[in-house]
Amino acid sequence: MIKAIIFDNNGVLTDSDKERTITNFAKYFDIREKELAKVFDDFSKPLDDGSITTLDFYQRIADEFGKGFDKKELNKVHIHSYQPKDGMRELLLELRNNHDIALLTNFGDTFDIANERIWNYTEVFDDDKLFVSSKLKMKKPNHDIYLHALEKLGREPHETVFIDDRESNLVPARDLGMKTILFTSPAQCKNELQLLLEENNGKK
């Protein structure tokens, strides 16, 4: 029986994508998108496990291109690249009536600010079911963050579904015995999840 459903954030619950984030940053710094794209991953990936702060990340870009920035203004540009995806909040509220729901996300130390200003996940998730990579100092697709979530939820892998928009993040979940859904759209996600619940929990 499926008892817990775990969601990724970026690209699943939010309408975020790297290309749009790069566009927004390039516009703010007045630099070419192609030039920023060359260094963006190298500069941003350490955010996920808390190796660097968001301010460090901003400074790396500024130093690379000889630009200045205002932390508050750039932070606003940054977090507004992650807008809620239509239909997903309603799905979460529906699911929480009969299942544990949790968030498992690779995200830097601006998570709490974005949550407070944009997502307001406190209305949807219990505080102890928000698993954020930078706070845990571990990140997907390493197995340890999935094991941590399972332990804290008190669930066996076969009792859980993990939903992510990246196949590479689903592989370790399946390795551990979790059921998985590759997210492509809210409608597709809802349909596949409904089928999984019917197969494993019986029709309601």
N, C-alpha and C positions, 0 to 999 in steps of 0.2 A: 504493500500500500504506500502511495506517495503521501508524505506528511509535510514536506517542506519544499518550497519553490524559491530558488535563489536567482536573482537578476543581476546582470551587469548594468552599469549606469550609462557610460558613454556609447551612444549609438543604439541603445535599447530603450532606456527610459528617457534619454535626452536626444535631441536632434543635432548632436554634435558630430563633426568630422574634422579631421586634421586639416584638410584643404581650406575649409572656411576659417579655421583658427589662424592659419598662416596668412590668409587674405586680410583678416582683421589686424593682425600684428604688423604686417607689411604696410598697411595703410597708416597705422598709428606712427610707426617709425619712419615713414616715407622712404621705404626701400623697395627694391624689386622682389616680387614674390619668389621668382626662381632662385634668387640668391639666398633668401631666407630658408627656402625649402631644403637647400643643400646641407644646412647645419641644424635645422630644427630638431630632428630626431636625436642627434647626439647631445644637444643642449637640454632637451626636455625629458628624456627617458630617466635620468637620475631622480626626477621629481617623484616617480612612482613609488620607490622604496624609501623615500625620505633622505636619500644621500645628499641632496641639496634642497634649499628652500626655494619658494617661488621667487623671492627677491633675488636670489643667486641666479635663477634662470633668466629673469629680466635683465640682470646686469651682464650676463654672458652675451646676450643679443646686442645690448647697447655697446659693449666693448668691441664686439666683432665688427660693427658697422659705424663706430664712432658717433653714436647718438646718445642723447640724454633722454630721460623719461621721468614722469611723475608716477610714483608707485600707485596711488589711489586711482588715478585715471586709467593706467594700464591694467590694473587689476579688474576694473569695471569692464574694459574691453575683453579681457581674458574670460571672466566667468560668464559673460553674456554670450559667449560662443557655445554655451551648453544649455539650450532652451528645452523645456519639457516636450516630449513627443506626444502628439495628440492621441488620446485613447488609452494610454498606458496607465495613467493614474486611476482611471475608472476600473481597469482590470485588476490592479493591485488591491483596491478597496473591496472588490468583489471576492477575490481569492482569500483575503485575510479572514473572512468569516469562517472558513473551514480548514485553513492551512497555515502553517508558519510561513511567512514570507521574509526574505532577507535580501540584502544588497551586498554584492561582492565586486568591488571596483578598484581598478588601478587609477589612483588620483593623488595629486600632490596636496600640500598643506593649505590650499585654498578651499578644500572640500567644505569645511564648516561655514565659510563665508558664502559660498554659492548655495549651500543648503538653506541658510538663513534668508538670503535675499531672493532666491529664485525657486528652489525646489520644494522647500518646506516638507521634507520627508518625515518630520516628527509626527505628522498627522497620519502617516501610512505605516512606517516601520517602527518597531520598538528599538530603543537606543542600543540595546545589546545585540541587535541583528544587523547593524551597519558595519561591514567589514571593509575598511579603507586601507589600501596598501601602504601609503606613507605613514600611517599611524602604527601599523603592524610591523613595518620594516621587512615586509615580504610582499611579493607580487605575482600575479599570473604571468606566465603559465607554470610557475614552479609549484610543485605538489603541496608544499608546506602550507600555503594560504588556503587551499581547499580543505586540507585536513584540519586546520585551525577552525574554519567555519563549521565543519561537521561536528567537531568536538563541542564547540560553544552552543550549537543548536541541539546537541544531544541526539543526533540522528545518524543512522547507518547510511552509507552511500546509496543503497538501493531504495531508500525512502525519500530520495531527493531528486529534483530536476534542476539543472543549471542551464540558464539561458544567456547566450552571449552572441554578439554579431561577428566574432572572429573564430574561425575554425581552430586556430592554434590554441585558443583558450579552452576549447571544448575537449581537446584530446586528453589532457591530464584528468579531467573530470570523468571521462569515460573509462580511463585506465583504472580509476579508483572504484568504478562500479556505479557512478551516478548516471542517471538518464540525462540527455542533453537535447537542446533545441538550438539550431542555428537561426538566429533572428534575421529576418529580412524586412518585415513590416509588422505593424500591430495586428492586422487581420490574420496574417499567416501565423504569427506567434500564438494568438488566441485559439485558432483552429487546431494547431498541432498540440497545444497544451490540453485542450479539451479532449482530444483523442487519447492522449497519454493518461489523463485522469480517468477516462471511461474504461480504458483497458486495464488499468491497475487498481482502481478503486470501485469500479462498477458504475453504471449509469445512475444519475440522480434525477 
